[in-house]
């Protein structure tokens, strides 16, 4: 497994921290067989040996025989064996070192304790050949229901979830324990990790009983995603609430975690259970076509489609005002940026090339950037581009051209401030990728009604309990859909 497939190497001090936090070293001395199923550089084994040396405890062949490492990259294992030989004067037996892909290659042994740091990468970010190879395993482990789901929202399923499902179900002895560093998205992902939160692996129940979330300490430098460490026990029913410790001013403050509504829902975090008097949902009446949406996604081509100043050389009818932070920071309602959308506003469908050719400047502009646009990646985008539509984007549909939008900042915030945007000279405002989410409206009264409903003070309370404050999933559409209870009104597409 190459570095780009999600290896996040654990620093030695933090491998030791996890081992000491849960007395794993003492369990090893007492005879436990321990395995790191995604060993990487072998830092957890090295940490065990460092602790032994610091405590003056002999590193005997018998103790070494109860340390097992599994790793897909041969060079990392060879380097580890050399490091152990030089630093500690002992050898890892070949029976304790396995070069294999723990997901796709069978491993017949079982262990008392698993420890480690599974790779962190979304399914959608994996190399295409490896994605094809892994798809059946995501289905087999219950993380997605079919291969099509891995092309949609479930492309955000982290490979760490798959690794955990495999190793907890197959590598642990009866009532075995697992201790891992993990992305917090496994517990808080809106839809992508619901399949992980069925708490079942290879027809065996497992339970999470305590989590430590790091908020200020940088365990992994250069990693922007939220992360934690957690303890798992196999052959145990999941019970709630879970003890959830958050790092606050250098101390661990104990909270309680429990699912929003259903058992596989994202977790809510509260310091005491009295906070649960806030309901899990807020009632709001919406037409079927008004579900929350994310902004337009250029799929890496912002420089082609987005402009600081409205370009005069392109057809005005395809240029739309783009929401920016000034709307919320400075209460500025005039556009600060513009986005080019070569789409039919009546249908939300992409213009055909023959239709684009009716506009000389639009045709010439897109052709100038054809190589750039054709080089974009992404499963869903490629599905469109394979039909020859290399000027396509994601997140565009009839909803994009609603004359009013109730829109809010969805990414990296801790305040929820919906506002109504109406058209500018007949051109509809657009959200910018994951930065914004919105509910489309076809009349102003409806937009104001929905805005008033979204100003319910329970909504930001729930969003904070769902652990999104300051994170990329603060108020994304999936999360908003979870906390809103949708009563239907009459269809408003009139």
Secondary structure, DSSP 8 states (H G I E B T S, - for coil): --GGGT-----HHHHHHHHHHTTHHHHHHTT--EEETT-TTTHHHHHHHHHHHHHT----HHHHTTEEEEES-HHHHHHHHHHHHHHHS----GGGEEES-TTTS-----EEEEEE-----BGGGS-HHHHHHHHHHHHHTTS-SSGGGGGTGGGG-BHHHHHHHHHHHHTEEEEEEEEEEEETHHHH-SSTTTTGGG-EETTEEEEEEEEEEESSS-SSTT--S-EEEEEEEES----SSEEEEEEETTEEEEEEEEESSSTTS-EEEESSGGGGGS-S-EEEEE-GGG--EE-BB-SS-HHHHEESS--SSS-GGGEEEE--THHHHS---S-SEEEE--B-TTT--B--HHHHTTSHHHHHHHHHTHHHHHT---HHHHHHHTTT-TT--BS-SGGGG-SEEEEEE-SS-S----EEEE-BTTB--B-BGGGEEEEEESSHHHHHHHHHHHT-HHHHHHHHHTT-TTSTTTT-HHHHHHHEEEEE------
